[in-house]
Amino acid sequence: MKPSDFDNFSTMMLLLAEYYGATMPKGKLGIYWEGLQDLDLLAVRQALSAHVQNPDNGQFLPRVADIRKMLGGTTQDAALVAWSKVDGAMRCVGPYQSVVFEDALIHRVLADIGGWIHLSKFDENEWPFKAKEFETRYRGFAVRGDRPEYPPVMIGLAENENKSDGRPSPEPVLIGDRGKCLAVMANGSSKPTLQISGLSQGERFLVDQRSAGSSEKGV
């Protein structure tokens, strides 16, 4: 949702709370907004409508997790769907071409397990274990509701070789909805997901001073 959707969202949530005989103070409304802001307003409206009509738990005011579950199922469901896209892309497109998925979290998880090229090195016997690793990592991010930084493109063999030779790279293959893939590319980061750095002289001095102070106290 965009900031301009907040008024419509607020009205919708206030009416929902009134329907359930509950209150919706500003603080509580803010929690719903923060928890659902990455979703489309129409999708949230449809999820709320589905919840109200749900005979199992529709008698209770839904929480953020209930609304997200109505939209995307469980984190296990989402992880399985995400892996199916990765598996299909590897089999249909292969590791030679760079790819962009419509789900930014797929990029982050793939980066964490070594990248697109690295994933292609595993054979059919090892594939189920990589699937399990991918799904576990994906669920970890999804459960926490993290929106971590991710690479905008999953680099393939052709682009990797062209970069090393200074040649232009082919355009990546978009996997899924074109608009969503372009948004993933636009919002990605070129920074490595694992930040590695050393201590500056000033930081080293502070560490040494603290260590010396601790040693003196111990004496």
C-alpha positions in Angstrom: 0.0 0.0 0.0 1.0 3.6 -0.6 1.0 6.3 2.0 -2.0 7.7 0.2 -3.9 4.5 0.9 -3.8 5.1 4.7 -7.1 7.0 5.0 -9.0 4.2 3.1 -7.2 1.6 5.1 -8.0 3.3 8.4 -11.7 3.6 7.5 -11.8 -0.1 6.5 -10.2 -1.2 9.8 -12.4 1.1 11.9 -15.5 -0.4 10.3 -14.1 -3.9 10.8 -13.5 -3.2 14.5 -17.0 -1.8 14.9 -18.4 -4.9 13.2 -16.7 -7.1 15.9 -17.6 -4.8 18.7 -14.0 -3.9 19.3 -12.0 -0.7 19.6 -9.3 0.4 17.1 -7.2 3.1 18.8 -4.4 4.8 16.9 -1.7 2.6 18.3 -3.5 -0.6 17.4 -4.3 0.8 13.9 -0.6 1.6 13.5 0.4 -2.0 14.2 -2.0 -3.2 11.5 -0.6 -0.6 9.0 3.0 -1.5 9.7 2.2 -5.2 9.4 0.3 -5.0 6.2 1.8 -2.0 4.4 3.7 -4.1 1.9 0.4 -5.6 0.6 -2.0 -4.2 -2.0 -5.0 -2.4 -0.5 -7.5 -4.4 -2.6 -5.8 -7.6 -1.6 -6.2 -6.7 2.1 -9.8 -5.8 1.6 -10.5 -9.2 -0.1 -8.7 -11.0 2.8 -10.8 -9.2 5.4 -13.9 -10.1 3.5 -12.9 -13.7 3.3 -12.1 -13.8 7.1 -15.5 -12.4 8.0 -17.1 -15.2 6.1 -14.8 -17.9 7.4 -17.0 -20.3 9.5 -14.0 -21.5 11.6 -12.5 -18.3 13.0 -14.5 -15.5 11.3 -16.2 -14.7 14.7 -13.0 -13.0 16.0 -11.3 -9.8 14.9 -8.4 -10.9 12.7 -4.8 -10.1 13.7 -2.1 -9.2 11.2 -0.9 -12.8 11.0 -4.5 -13.9 10.2 -4.8 -11.5 7.4 -1.5 -12.4 5.9 -2.4 -16.1 6.2 -5.6 -15.5 4.3 -3.6 -14.0 1.5 -0.6 -16.2 1.3 -1.2 -19.3 3.3 1.4 -20.4 5.8 5.1 -19.7 5.6 5.6 -23.3 4.6 3.2 -22.8 1.7 5.1 -19.7 0.6 8.5 -21.5 0.8 7.3 -24.4 -1.3 5.9 -22.0 -3.9 9.1 -20.1 -3.9 11.2 -23.2 -4.4 9.0 -24.4 -7.2 9.8 -21.2 -9.1 13.5 -21.7 -8.5 13.4 -25.4 -9.5 11.4 -24.6 -12.6 13.7 -21.8 -13.6 16.8 -23.9 -13.2 15.3 -26.7 -15.3 13.8 -24.4 -18.0 16.3 -21.5 -18.2 19.4 -23.0 -16.6 22.4 -21.4 -15.0 23.9 -19.9 -18.2 21.5 -16.9 -18.2 21.0 -14.4 -15.4 17.5 -14.4 -13.9 15.2 -12.1 -11.9 12.3 -13.6 -9.8 9.2 -11.7 -8.9 9.8 -12.5 -5.2 12.8 -10.5 -3.7 13.1 -13.0 -0.9 14.0 -15.7 -3.4 17.0 -13.5 -4.4 18.2 -13.1 -0.8 17.9 -16.8 0.0 19.7 -17.8 -3.2 22.5 -15.3 -2.4 22.8 -16.8 1.1 23.2 -20.3 -0.2 25.8 -19.4 -2.8 24.0 -17.9 -5.7 22.4 -19.0 -9.0 25.6 -20.5 -10.5 26.5 -22.3 -7.3 23.0 -23.8 -7.1 23.4 -25.4 -10.6 26.4 -27.5 -9.4 24.2 -29.9 -7.4 22.9 -33.1 -9.0 19.5 -34.8 -8.7 20.6 -36.7 -5.6 21.6 -33.5 -3.8 18.7 -31.5 -5.1 16.2 -32.4 -2.3 18.7 -31.3 0.3 19.2 -27.9 -1.3 15.4 -27.6 -1.6 15.1 -28.2 2.2 17.8 -25.7 2.9 16.2 -23.1 0.7 12.8 -23.7 2.3 14.1 -23.5 5.8 16.0 -20.2 5.1 13.0 -18.7 3.3 10.6 -19.6 6.2 13.0 -18.0 8.6 12.8 -14.7 6.9 9.0 -15.0 6.3 8.2 -15.9 9.9 10.1 -12.8 11.2 8.5 -10.6 8.4 12.0 -9.5 7.4 12.6 -7.5 4.3 16.4 -7.9 3.9 18.6 -6.5 1.3 19.1 -8.6 -1.8 20.9 -8.6 -5.1 18.8 -7.2 -8.0 19.8 -10.0 -10.4 20.8 -13.6 -9.9 24.0 -13.7 -12.0 24.3 -16.5 -14.5 27.4 -18.0 -16.2 27.2 -15.8 -19.3 27.1 -12.5 -17.4 29.8 -13.7 -15.0 32.1 -14.5 -17.8 31.3 -11.3 -19.7 32.1 -9.1 -16.7 35.5 -10.7 -16.2 36.3 -10.1 -19.9 34.8 -6.5 -19.9 32.1 -7.4 -22.4 28.4 -6.3 -22.2 26.1 -8.8 -20.5 22.8 -10.1 -22.0 19.5 -8.9 -20.4 18.3 -11.2 -17.5 15.4 -13.5 -17.9 12.3 -12.5 -15.9 10.7 -15.3 -13.9 7.1 -14.5 -13.1 5.1 -11.3 -13.4 7.0 -8.8 -15.4 6.1 -5.8 -13.4 7.0 -7.4 -10.1 10.3 -8.6 -11.5 11.2 -5.1 -12.6 10.3 -3.8 -9.2 12.6 -6.4 -7.6 15.4 -5.3 -9.9 14.8 -1.6 -9.1 14.9 -2.1 -5.3 17.8 -4.5 -5.1 21.2 -3.7 -3.7 24.7 -4.3 -5.1 26.1 -4.5 -1.7 27.1 -8.0 -0.6 24.6 -9.6 1.8 27.5 -10.5 4.2 29.4 -7.4 5.2 33.1 -8.0 6.0 35.5 -5.3 7.2 38.5 -4.8 9.5 39.1 -2.5 12.4 40.4 1.0 11.9 43.3 2.2 13.9 41.0 4.2 16.1 38.7 1.2 16.7 41.7 -1.1 17.5 43.0 1.5 20.0 39.6 1.5 21.8 39.5 -2.3 21.9 43.1 -2.4 23.3 42.2 0.2 25.9 39.2 -1.8 27.0 41.1 -5.0 27.1 43.8 -3.4 29.2 41.2 -2.0 31.6 39.6 -5.4 32.0 43.0 -7.0 32.7 43.7 -4.4 35.4 40.4 -5.0 37.1 41.1 -8.7 37.1 44.4 -8.1 38.8 
